[in-house]
Amino acid sequence: MATGRLRLKRGVFGQMQVNRHQLSQSGRVSYPTVVKYAEAEEVDNFSGPVLYTMLSLGLGMSDAEIADMRLGDLFEVEGVSE
């Protein structure tokens, strides 16, 4: 098994187009979850719907822009694969 992990890059969600409370309400994501992702603190399990909400509603990205993102645009890689 490979060792290592992916971590959200700090600052990825720093330029959100809506405030966190609005994003929580419109995206139907709990406010603590929005804060956790926005501050990139100890996010070990990633939710596809939450990431999509953060990117589409939070950053105003289109589906095409999201599809064109590189993994490295969102995540830092920690550790080494064996």
Secondary structure, DSSP 4 states (H G I P E B T S, - for coil): ----EEEEPTTTTTT-SS-HHHHHHHHT--HHHHHHHHTT-S--S--HHHHHHIIIIIS---HHHHHT--HHHHEEEES---
